[in-house]
Amino acid sequence: MKAGDLKWDWKQFLDAVLRPGPEPEIEAEIAERAREQAPVIWLLGKVQSGKTAIIRAITGRRDAEIGSGFRPCTPDSRIYEFPEDAPVVRFLDTRGLGEVSYDPQPDVQLVAGQAHAVVAVARAMDPAQEPILEVLRTVRAEHPDWPVILVQTRLHDAYPDGRDHPPYDQLTRSPGLDDLRRALSAQAALFAQLPGEAPCIAVPVDLTRAEEGYSDPDYGLEALLNALDQVCVEARAGMLLDLARDARESRMARAHPHVLGYAGAAGVTDLVPVVGLVTVPTLQGKMLHSLAGLYGLTWDRRTLMEFVGSLGSGTLLFMGASFYARQLGKLVPVYGQSAGALAAGVASATVTYALGRAACYYLEQCRLGQRDPEGVARTYKGALKEAHALFRETLGRHRPAPAPEPAKP
């Protein structure tokens, strides 16, 4: 490949936004690259313990039918990827612990080497947790460094009739909840005895539907997200915190995981020499097309040029020139395969994320019948700063190992 061939393909980008025909191979590549950097939350629990409620709370899909989004991945488990086209988080769900014989080994192999959290979900007032503990003993014997979060659910089963949630920091001190306090303590003590040196963190939560009448349907969710933040290595839980926080705004709840997923896919793709040249412009174009659909709008050449123009000519020149430099740098022996590749991946992920955030701002303004080109540019620049540190951390482990230097004659 000649250096002159390494240029930003604007036609490829425009076609992906304005004429996004089905491209199964590229779409599969996008999903696979996003999947590589998405944290895995491995959920263990008995039937009706509250695992689906946790998925709904983190993804913000309150009214969505989560069950239809699962697909089998091992003999006894299913996986739910959100969003499906460019996953930003993956939930591995075991089915029917205590009702079927379960071999955890296929699941251990599936999540090995990925950022992950093992989450045991148990009803607070159910003392019969031996099926979960048996699986966790096996897992921790093989991987003693894997942390475990015990999520204790359905706290309201122990409330006196008609009582609402107490303040979360007073849960174990509130009068009339002695039975709940003893049950939580006994469960936590059992899980604390698991083998291995990694922590086991107990988090009481009560994730309910609005029609159940509790003042806080996300009771304990912040504590759960903080626990995930502790155990998901390499800053990946920051994505989950943002995801759950933005779930309170419906459009952002749908848009943000798409932006994160596509940005992660762009970064992982661009770690590989030459591959990013083909996929990154198409990937960014598909992201913009996807975001427009979420806002109920359609790009045309005028609106796309207006959006791109809002970013400023300097930004556009930088995108093209820096993309060329990154692709050329990755071809440099030894350096390009390590530091150069990481710099390319981080830059592509950061720019894709910033492009997505700016597009969300632009599309929201269009939806309201307004125009704010300065706000688009400001959003883009702010998102660049926000994303760089995150993606440098999360993409570091995907950096290709440098090839050995040739032997000197």
BAMAR-226375 format. One line per 2 residues: number of its first residue (from 1); their letters; for each residue x, y, z of N, C-alpha, C. Coordinates in steps of 0.02 Angstrom, whole numbers. Each point is the difference from the previous one (the first is absolute). Layout:
NUM) a) X Y Z X Y Z X Y Z ~ ...
END
This chain:
1) mk) 42 -60 0 -42 60 0 44 62 0 ~ -17 47 -43 38 62 -4 -24 50 52
3) ag) 46 44 20 -19 50 49 -58 42 -26 ~ -2 14 -66 -54 41 -27 -67 -33 4
5) dl) -2 -67 8 -64 -35 6 -29 7 70 ~ 40 21 48 -23 4 69 -33 67 13
7) kw) -61 7 -20 -36 63 9 -70 -14 25 ~ -29 52 29 -68 -5 26 -48 -7 -60
9) dw) -42 -50 0 -45 -13 -56 -67 34 13 ~ -6 62 -23 -62 38 12 -59 -31 -37
11) kq) 12 -27 -60 -56 -33 -36 -26 -59 39 ~ 46 -39 28 -20 -58 39 -41 23 61
13) fl) 21 55 32 -35 27 58 -70 24 -20 ~ -4 40 -55 -64 27 -22 -48 -56 -20
15) da) 25 -49 -35 -43 -55 -21 -29 -37 61 ~ 41 -8 52 -24 -36 59 -55 38 37
17) vl) 2 68 -5 -52 40 32 -63 4 -43 ~ 9 15 -64 -57 16 -43 -29 -61 -36
19) rp) 42 -49 -14 -23 -59 -37 24 -64 36 ~ -23 -10 61 26 -57 40 -33 -67 -20
21) gp) 21 -25 -57 -26 -65 -20 25 -55 46 ~ -32 -58 -1 23 -56 43 70 -22 -19
23) ep) 44 -1 49 69 -23 -10 16 -49 56 ~ -23 -62 -6 5 -48 56 71 -9 26
25) ei) 49 -1 -44 69 -12 23 25 58 42 ~ -13 62 -23 23 58 39 -40 6 65
27) ea) -65 -12 -2 -41 4 60 21 -52 51 ~ 17 -60 -24 25 -52 46 67 20 30
29) ei) 42 33 -40 65 23 26 -9 54 53 ~ -47 46 -12 -14 53 49 -21 -32 66
31) ae) -49 -46 -3 -25 -31 61 55 -39 36 ~ 42 -35 -38 52 -40 31 53 44 33
33) ra) 19 54 -31 50 45 29 -28 34 62 ~ -62 21 -1 -30 29 60 -4 -52 56
35) re) -16 -61 -19 -6 -55 48 66 -12 36 ~ 56 10 -34 65 -13 30 14 46 59
37) qa) -27 62 -1 16 47 53 -58 8 50 ~ -56 -34 -11 -57 8 44 8 -42 64
39) pv) -11 30 58 6 -39 62 -54 -53 4 ~ 16 -57 31 -47 -54 10 -23 0 73
41) iw) -65 2 10 -29 -8 66 -31 -69 3 ~ 30 -44 38 -21 -70 4 -49 -6 58
43) ll) -63 -15 -16 -53 -3 50 -15 -72 19 ~ 6 -15 65 -18 -65 26 -57 9 49
45) gk) -51 -43 -5 -55 6 47 -55 -50 -15 ~ -43 -9 48 -57 -44 -9 -54 35 -41
47) vq) -48 -38 -24 -56 29 -37 -36 52 42 ~ -19 57 -31 -36 54 33 40 34 55
49) sg) 65 -2 -5 41 34 51 9 74 -14 ~ -12 21 -63 5 71 -16 54 17 -50
51) kt) 25 -49 -38 53 14 -47 -22 46 -57 ~ -60 -13 -26 -24 43 -54 -11 71 22
53) ai) -21 10 62 -9 68 26 66 38 1 ~ 54 -35 14 66 32 0 19 21 -71
55) ir) -14 -42 -49 14 17 -70 -41 62 -21 ~ -64 0 18 -42 57 -17 26 64 31
57) ai) 20 -3 63 22 60 35 64 28 -30 ~ 47 -43 -19 64 24 -27 -9 26 -71
59) tg) -39 -34 -41 -8 20 -70 -53 53 -10 ~ -44 10 50 -54 48 -7 -58 -25 -40
61) rr) -1 -65 -18 -53 -27 -41 -58 -22 44 ~ -32 48 32 -52 -14 49 -59 -38 -30
63) da) -20 20 -59 -60 -30 -29 16 -51 -54 ~ 64 -14 -10 20 -47 -53 -6 -71 24
65) ei) -12 -44 -47 -3 -71 16 71 -27 -5 ~ 32 -5 57 70 -22 1 6 -72 -25
67) gs) -48 -42 18 6 -72 -15 12 -15 -73 ~ -33 39 -45 7 -13 -71 69 19 -26
69) gf) 38 39 38 67 20 -22 54 -49 18 ~ -15 -50 41 50 -49 19 11 -50 -56
71) rp) 61 -26 -5 13 -55 -46 44 -51 35 ~ -9 -64 -15 41 -51 32 73 9 -18
73) ct) 44 -13 48 72 5 -15 38 -60 27 ~ -23 -32 53 29 -62 26 -59 -46 17
75) pd) 13 -64 17 -55 -46 11 -51 23 52 ~ 21 36 51 -46 19 54 -7 75 9
77) sr) 23 40 -47 -1 72 10 -20 37 -63 ~ -19 63 10 -19 44 -55 40 65 9
79) iy) 4 37 -55 35 64 4 -45 54 -30 ~ 1 58 33 -38 58 -23 49 56 -12
81) ef) 2 25 -62 46 52 -19 -38 65 -14 ~ 24 54 28 -36 63 -6 47 57 -19
83) pe) -15 37 -54 -49 -18 -52 28 -55 -45 ~ -43 -33 -37 20 -60 -36 49 15 -57
85) da) -8 58 -34 42 13 -59 71 20 19 ~ 10 29 60 67 19 23 -1 -2 76
87) pv) 8 -59 30 -11 -8 72 47 43 42 ~ -28 32 52 40 36 49 1 -38 66
89) vr) -45 -47 9 1 -42 60 -32 -67 -19 ~ 25 -54 31 -26 -67 -14 -18 -34 66
91) fl) -59 -29 2 -24 -35 59 -1 -75 -14 ~ 37 -37 38 0 -73 -5 -46 -26 55
93) dt) -53 -35 -19 -53 -20 47 -5 -76 3 ~ 12 -28 59 -11 -72 10 -73 -11 18
95) rg) -28 -56 -21 -71 -12 9 -13 -55 52 ~ -46 14 45 -28 -52 43 49 -33 47
97) lg) 45 37 32 45 -31 49 -42 -33 55 ~ 18 -61 17 -38 -37 50 -53 -44 -30
99) ev) -17 13 -64 -51 -40 -34 29 -45 -54 ~ 59 20 -27 33 -41 -50 72 -9 20
101) sy) 30 -54 -24 72 -11 12 39 50 -43 ~ 45 37 32 35 53 -35 75 -9 6
103) dp) 33 0 -58 73 -4 -3 26 70 -18 ~ 35 34 45 21 69 -14 59 6 -48
105) qp) 34 -56 -17 61 5 -39 -8 35 -67 ~ -52 -15 -40 -7 37 -63 -6 75 9
107) dv) -33 21 54 -7 72 12 66 30 24 ~ 37 -37 41 66 23 22 45 13 -61
109) ql) -2 -46 -48 41 8 -60 -24 58 -42 ~ -65 12 0 -28 54 -41 22 68 25
111) va) 2 12 65 16 66 26 74 8 19 ~ 38 -54 -2 71 5 19 36 51 -44
113) gq) 39 43 32 39 49 -36 -37 64 -16 ~ -64 5 19 -37 61 -13 -13 36 66
115) ah) -12 66 -5 -22 36 59 -67 -28 20 ~ -10 -14 63 -61 -35 20 -15 12 73
117) av) -62 -13 18 -20 -3 69 -44 -62 8 ~ 12 -39 51 -43 -57 16 -51 24 51
119) va) -63 0 -20 -54 28 41 -47 -57 21 ~ -2 -13 65 -46 -49 28 -62 36 23
121) va) -58 -19 -26 -63 34 16 -42 -47 44 ~ -18 25 59 -36 -42 48 -55 42 34
123) ra) -59 -30 6 -52 33 40 23 5 72 ~ -8 59 28 26 12 68 -28 -49 51
125) md) -64 -19 -7 -32 -42 50 1 -74 -18 ~ 41 -19 -50 7 -70 -20 66 -27 26
127) pa) 0 -41 52 63 -25 28 31 -57 -40 ~ -37 -28 -47 23 -60 -36 41 21 -61
129) qe) 62 19 10 43 24 -54 57 -48 -17 ~ -5 -62 23 53 -49 -12 13 -12 -74
131) pi) -51 -2 -44 15 -11 -71 46 54 -29 ~ -8 63 21 43 54 -25 70 -6 32
133) le) 1 -14 64 65 -5 34 41 -58 -28 ~ -33 -54 -17 36 -58 -28 35 20 -66
135) vl) -35 36 -43 30 23 -63 57 48 14 ~ -10 47 45 51 50 14 63 -31 31
137) rt) -9 -51 40 59 -34 28 43 -29 -56 ~ -34 -30 -49 36 -29 -57 36 55 -39
139) vr) -34 55 -12 29 55 -39 59 31 37 ~ -10 13 64 54 34 38 59 -46 14
141) ae) -11 -65 2 56 -46 8 47 4 -60 ~ -30 11 -59 40 5 -62 25 71 -12
143) hp) -40 49 21 17 71 -11 -9 37 66 ~ 46 -7 46 -7 32 66 1 76 -2
145) dw) 21 29 -57 5 72 -5 -63 31 -30 ~ -51 -40 -14 -62 27 -28 -45 25 56
147) pv) -15 65 2 -43 26 53 -73 -22 -11 ~ -38 1 54 -71 -19 -1 -40 56 32
149) il) -55 17 -32 -49 47 30 -62 -40 17 ~ -19 0 63 -62 -31 22 -54 54 0
151) vq) -48 -6 -46 -56 47 -4 -59 -31 36 ~ -20 31 55 -55 -26 42 -64 38 -18
153) tr) -49 -36 -28 -58 32 -31 -64 -10 40 ~ -53 33 -25 -67 -5 29 0 13 76
155) lh) 31 55 18 3 19 71 -70 10 29 ~ -46 23 -43 -67 17 25 -39 -61 23
157) da) 24 -60 -16 -33 -60 26 0 -1 77 ~ 49 35 30 6 1 73 -29 63 32
159) yp) -28 46 -41 -27 61 28 -67 -14 34 ~ -15 35 54 -68 -2 27 -49 27 -52
161) dg) -63 -21 3 -50 18 -50 -2 76 -11 ~ 3 19 -64 -8 70 -18 61 44 7
163) rd) 56 -27 25 59 42 11 36 14 -66 ~ 26 61 -5 42 18 -57 73 -13 18
165) hp) 45 9 -49 71 -9 14 24 51 52 ~ 41 -21 48 34 49 43 57 32 -39
167) py) 28 55 24 61 27 -31 52 -56 -7 ~ 34 -3 -58 42 -58 -13 55 -8 52
169) dq) 28 55 23 55 -6 49 -25 -18 69 ~ -67 -6 8 -28 -20 65 -35 -67 -4
171) lt) 9 -35 -55 -36 -63 -11 8 -49 57 ~ 61 -11 22 13 -51 51 -10 26 71
173) rs) -20 64 5 -11 28 67 -73 20 12 ~ -41 -9 -50 -70 23 6 -40 -46 46
175) pg) -42 27 43 -41 -41 44 -50 -42 -39 ~ -13 -60 25 -47 -45 -32 29 -43 -54
177) ld) 64 8 -15 32 -39 -54 53 -48 28 ~ -11 -25 60 50 -45 31 8 -64 -41
179) dl) -55 -28 -24 5 -62 -40 41 11 -63 ~ -11 57 -33 37 15 -61 74 10 17
181) rr) 15 35 53 70 12 19 35 -66 13 ~ -32 -46 35 32 -65 14 9 -41 -64
183) al) -49 3 -44 5 -39 -62 57 27 -44 ~ 5 65 -7 53 29 -40 69 -18 28
185) sa) 6 4 65 64 -15 33 19 -73 -9 ~ -49 -44 8 14 -72 -7 21 -18 -71
187) qa) -35 28 -50 18 -12 -70 70 24 -14 ~ 15 61 20 66 29 -14 55 -42 32
189) al) -12 -26 60 50 -41 34 13 -64 -39 ~ -52 -31 -28 9 -61 -39 44 12 -61
191) fa) -14 54 -36 38 14 -61 70 24 15 ~ 10 29 58 67 22 19 47 -58 11
193) ql) -26 -60 9 41 -59 12 25 -33 -65 ~ -17 29 -57 23 -28 -64 76 -1 -2
195) pg) 29 -50 -32 73 -2 -6 25 56 -45 ~ 65 16 7 30 51 -42 10 65 37
197) ea) 46 41 -26 18 62 34 -40 60 -24 ~ -36 -6 -56 -39 57 -25 -59 15 46
199) pc) -22 62 2 -54 17 46 -68 -28 -22 ~ -44 -7 49 -70 -15 -13 -40 58 31
201) ia) -32 39 -42 -35 61 22 -75 -13 1 ~ -32 11 57 -72 -9 6 -35 67 -10
203) vp) -50 1 -45 -36 62 -16 -76 -14 2 ~ -36 26 49 -73 -6 1 -31 47 -52
205) vd) -45 -25 -41 -36 42 -49 -73 -21 -2 ~ -42 45 -24 -70 -16 -10 -23 37 -63
207) lt) 4 -35 -57 -16 30 -65 -71 -20 -17 ~ -46 47 3 -71 -14 -9 -28 39 -59
209) ra) -60 -19 -21 -35 37 -52 -41 56 31 ~ -14 50 -40 -36 59 26 -67 -18 31
211) ee) -35 -49 -31 -66 -18 25 1 -34 69 ~ 58 -20 23 4 -30 66 -4 52 56
213) gy) 8 64 -17 -15 53 47 55 23 46 ~ 61 -24 -9 55 23 43 28 66 -25
215) sd) 22 41 46 22 67 -18 63 0 -42 ~ 41 -50 8 63 -4 -39 4 -69 -34
217) pd) -19 -4 -64 3 -65 -34 71 -25 -12 ~ 49 44 9 71 -19 -9 37 -2 67
219) yg) -34 -22 51 28 0 68 63 -43 3 ~ 56 30 15 64 -35 4 38 -5 -64
221) le) -27 26 -55 34 -5 -65 67 36 1 ~ 3 59 30 63 37 2 54 -40 37
223) al) -19 -34 54 48 -41 37 23 -58 -43 ~ -45 -30 -39 19 -55 -45 49 25 -53
225) ln) -14 58 -30 45 26 -51 68 17 29 ~ 1 25 61 65 13 32 38 -64 12
227) al) -35 -54 18 33 -64 10 28 -26 -66 ~ -38 7 -54 24 -19 -66 61 41 -19
229) dq) -1 63 19 57 44 -14 64 -26 34 ~ -8 -29 59 58 -26 36 29 -62 -33
231) vc) -44 -43 -27 25 -65 -23 11 -4 -75 ~ -30 45 -40 13 -1 -72 64 37 -12
233) ve) 51 -36 -20 67 30 -7 3 45 -61 ~ 54 40 -3 17 41 -57 -53 52 -17
235) ar) -31 27 52 -47 57 -7 -62 -17 -40 ~ -13 -64 -13 -58 -18 -41 -66 14 33
237) ag) -3 -2 65 -64 12 33 -22 72 -7 ~ 45 45 -17 -21 68 -14 -53 2 -55
239) ml) 5 -46 -47 -50 -5 -52 -68 -18 30 ~ 1 -47 48 -63 -22 30 -31 56 42
241) ld) 40 37 35 -25 56 40 -33 52 -46 ~ 33 16 -54 -29 48 -48 -65 -27 -30
243) la) 1 -64 -17 -58 -31 -31 -61 4 45 ~ 9 -18 63 -57 1 47 -21 72 16
245) rd) 48 45 4 -17 69 16 -40 31 -57 ~ 19 -13 -62 -34 29 -57 -67 -34 -14
247) ar) -13 -56 33 -63 -36 -11 -60 41 21 ~ 11 52 39 -56 41 23 -24 48 -55
249) es) 39 7 -54 -21 39 -58 -8 -47 -58 ~ -62 -8 -24 -15 -55 -45 42 -1 -63
251) rm) 7 58 -34 39 -1 -62 73 -14 13 ~ 28 30 52 70 -13 16 10 -72 23
253) ar) -51 -27 33 5 -70 21 8 -46 -60 ~ -32 18 -55 6 -41 -60 64 16 -38
255) ah) 19 65 -1 55 21 -43 69 -15 30 ~ 8 11 66 66 -5 30 33 -68 -9
257) ph) -36 -56 13 34 -64 -11 20 -12 -72 ~ -38 28 -48 20 -6 -70 66 37 -12
259) vl) 5 61 27 61 39 -9 60 -36 32 ~ -9 -24 61 54 -36 33 20 -64 -38
261) gy) -51 -37 -22 15 -62 -36 37 11 -64 ~ -23 48 -40 33 14 -63 70 28 11
263) ag) 8 42 51 67 28 15 48 -56 20 ~ -23 -45 43 43 -56 20 18 -43 -59
265) aa) -48 -12 -45 14 -40 -60 51 34 -44 ~ -6 66 -8 48 37 -42 70 -6 30
267) gv) 5 6 66 66 -3 31 32 -68 -6 ~ -38 -53 13 29 -68 -5 17 -17 -71
269) td) -42 21 -48 14 -13 -71 65 35 -21 ~ 10 61 23 57 40 -23 65 -19 35
271) lv) -2 -48 45 62 -26 28 39 -42 -51 ~ -36 -25 -50 30 -46 -48 22 39 -62
273) pv) 63 -8 -21 24 36 -58 -45 -10 -61 ~ -17 55 -35 -38 2 -63 -75 -13 10
275) vg) -19 -44 48 -71 -17 7 -42 62 14 ~ 24 44 44 -39 60 16 -12 44 -60
277) lv) 45 -2 -49 -8 40 -61 -66 -18 -34 ~ -18 -63 2 -60 -24 -33 -62 11 43
279) tv) 5 -14 65 -59 -4 42 -20 65 35 ~ 49 42 20 -17 58 42 -47 49 -34
281) pt) 14 23 -62 -48 47 -31 -70 -30 -7 ~ -4 -64 -20 -66 -32 -7 -34 -6 68
283) lq) 38 -18 50 -27 -8 67 -28 66 26 ~ 37 54 -9 -25 65 24 -62 21 -39
285) gk) -1 -14 -64 -60 16 -39 -60 -39 22 ~ 9 -64 14 -56 -41 24 -24 24 69
287) ml) 46 23 41 -20 26 65 -46 61 -9 ~ 19 46 -44 -42 59 -11 -68 -19 -27
289) hs) -2 -48 -45 -64 -23 -26 -43 -30 55 ~ 31 -40 43 -35 -32 56 -28 52 48
291) la) 40 51 16 -22 52 47 -59 39 -28 ~ 1 15 -64 -56 37 -30 -65 -40 8
293) gl) 4 -65 -9 -59 -41 9 -27 3 71 ~ 46 2 49 -21 4 70 -36 66 15
295) yg) 18 53 -37 -32 65 10 -60 10 -46 ~ -17 -51 -39 -57 5 -45 12 45 -60
297) lt) 63 7 -21 19 44 -54 38 -38 -54 ~ 11 33 -56 37 -31 -56 51 50 -25
299) wd) 61 -22 -10 51 44 -29 -14 8 -75 ~ 12 59 -26 7 10 -72 65 38 -10
301) rr) 17 12 -62 65 32 -13 5 69 32 ~ -56 37 0 1 67 29 12 -2 75
303) tl) -38 -42 36 8 -2 73 67 -29 19 ~ 24 -49 -38 65 -29 16 56 52 -9
305) me) -4 38 -56 51 51 -12 -5 55 53 ~ -61 16 21 -8 50 52 31 -23 65
307) fv) -11 -64 18 30 -28 61 76 0 -5 ~ 26 -27 -55 73 -4 -8 30 70 0
309) gs) -34 48 -32 25 68 -1 1 32 69 ~ -47 -20 44 -1 27 68 62 -19 40
311) lg) 31 -55 -19 60 -22 36 60 45 -14 ~ -3 36 -57 54 46 -17 49 -31 -49
313) sg) 25 40 -46 46 -26 -50 64 -27 31 ~ 23 31 54 60 -24 33 -9 -70 27
315) tl) -59 -13 28 -14 -67 26 1 -51 -56 ~ -31 17 -56 -3 -47 -56 69 -14 -29
317) lf) 41 53 -7 68 -11 -24 39 -43 48 ~ -10 12 65 34 -40 51 -20 -74 -5
319) mg) -66 -12 -9 -23 -70 -5 34 -36 -58 ~ 3 33 -58 30 -32 -58 75 -8 8
321) as) 34 53 21 73 -2 5 23 -48 54 ~ -33 2 58 21 -42 55 -15 -73 -15
323) fy) -54 -13 -36 -16 -69 -19 55 -27 -46 ~ 21 40 -49 54 -19 -44 64 -15 40
325) ar) 17 45 46 62 -9 39 -4 -63 43 ~ -58 -13 30 -7 -59 43 8 -64 -40
327) ql) -31 -3 -59 5 -60 -41 71 -12 -23 ~ 34 54 -20 69 -7 -21 44 -21 58
329) gk) -13 30 59 41 -17 59 -6 -73 20 ~ -58 -30 -12 -8 -71 20 42 -47 -43
331) lv) 22 25 -58 40 -42 -44 74 1 17 ~ 19 44 46 71 3 21 16 -62 41
333) pv) 51 -39 -19 16 -62 37 11 13 74 ~ -22 -46 41 7 -1 73 -40 56 32
335) yg) 19 63 -11 -36 56 32 -73 1 -23 ~ -11 -7 -65 -68 5 -26 -46 -55 26
337) qs) 30 -58 16 -40 -56 23 -16 4 74 ~ 28 48 36 -13 6 71 -25 69 17
339) ag) 46 47 11 -20 68 19 -39 34 -55 ~ 21 -9 -63 -35 32 -55 -70 -27 -8
341) al) -8 -65 8 -66 -31 -6 -47 24 56 ~ 27 5 61 -41 23 55 -22 72 -10
343) aa) 46 42 -22 -17 70 -13 -54 5 -53 ~ 5 -41 -52 -50 0 -53 -68 -21 26
345) gv) -1 -53 40 -64 -25 27 -32 50 46 ~ 39 31 44 -27 49 47 -27 60 -38
347) as) 37 23 -50 -22 58 -38 -65 -14 -37 ~ -5 -58 -32 -61 -16 -38 -60 -8 47
349) at) 10 -32 57 -55 -7 49 -22 68 26 ~ 49 43 16 -15 66 28 -38 43 -50
351) vt) 25 2 -63 -33 40 -51 -70 -27 -15 ~ -7 -66 -2 -66 -29 -13 -49 17 55
353) ya) 23 -4 62 -43 17 57 -21 74 -4 ~ 49 44 -12 -15 71 -4 -47 16 -58
355) lg) 10 -34 -57 -44 9 -57 -71 -21 17 ~ -6 -56 37 -67 -24 19 -34 48 48
357) ra) 37 25 50 -30 47 48 -22 65 -35 ~ 42 24 -46 -17 61 -37 -62 -12 -43
359) ac) -4 -59 -31 -58 -17 -41 -63 -2 41 ~ 3 -27 61 -58 -1 44 -24 71 15
361) yy) 47 45 13 -18 69 14 -33 31 -62 ~ 31 -11 -58 -27 28 -62 -70 -27 -14
363) le) -10 -65 7 -64 -31 -15 -55 23 49 ~ 19 9 63 -48 26 48 -22 71 -18
365) qc) 48 41 -22 -17 68 -22 -46 -2 -61 ~ 14 -46 -47 -44 -7 -59 -70 -21 21
367) rl) -4 -44 47 -66 -24 24 -40 57 29 ~ 34 48 30 -33 58 31 -9 58 -50
369) gq) 23 -10 -62 -6 52 -50 49 56 9 ~ 58 -14 31 49 51 14 67 -17 -34
371) rd) 44 50 -2 67 -10 -26 50 32 48 ~ 54 -34 17 50 26 46 68 -28 -19
373) pe) 30 25 -55 64 -27 -22 55 8 51 ~ -1 55 38 51 8 52 -7 -52 54
375) gv) -63 -18 18 -11 -53 49 24 -68 -24 ~ -8 -14 -65 25 -63 -29 75 -3 8
377) ar) 35 54 -19 73 1 5 23 -6 72 ~ -35 34 45 18 -2 71 -10 -71 28
379) ty) -54 -32 -19 -13 -69 22 54 -47 -25 ~ 20 8 -63 52 -42 -29 66 7 39
381) kg) 20 62 11 64 11 35 -2 -24 72 ~ -56 10 34 -5 -24 68 2 -75 4
383) al) -32 -34 -48 -1 -73 1 69 -29 -15 ~ 40 35 -41 68 -23 -13 40 -6 65
385) ke) -5 52 42 37 -1 63 -27 -55 46 ~ -65 -9 1 -32 -49 43 20 -71 -18
387) ah) 7 -13 -65 8 -69 -24 72 -25 -1 ~ 49 46 -6 69 -23 -12 26 -45 56
389) al) -8 22 62 27 -39 56 -35 -68 5 ~ -66 0 -10 -38 -62 5 25 -51 -51
391) fr) 6 20 -63 18 -49 -52 73 -18 2 ~ 43 43 24 70 -19 8 5 -57 51
393) et) -41 3 52 0 -52 51 -31 -64 -25 ~ -58 5 -33 -37 -60 -19 30 -36 -60
395) lg) 35 36 -44 28 -32 -59 71 -26 11 ~ 31 18 56 69 -20 12 10 -75 -2
397) rh) -49 -37 26 10 -73 3 -10 -33 -68 ~ -28 37 -50 -9 -29 -66 59 15 -46
399) rp) 50 37 25 56 19 -43 37 -61 -23 ~ 13 -6 -66 37 -57 -25 70 -3 28
401) ap) 24 -59 14 69 -8 23 48 18 -56 ~ 52 38 14 47 18 -53 36 -61 -27
403) ap) 12 2 -65 38 -54 -31 72 3 23 ~ 35 -56 7 70 2 22 43 36 -52
405) ep) 48 36 26 46 35 -46 41 -51 -38 ~ 12 13 -65 40 -47 -39 70 -6 28
407) ak) 27 -60 -4 68 -11 24 50 39 -41 ~ 48 27 35 51 39 -35 48 -49 -35
409) p) 20 18 -61 47 -45 -36 67 -3 34
END
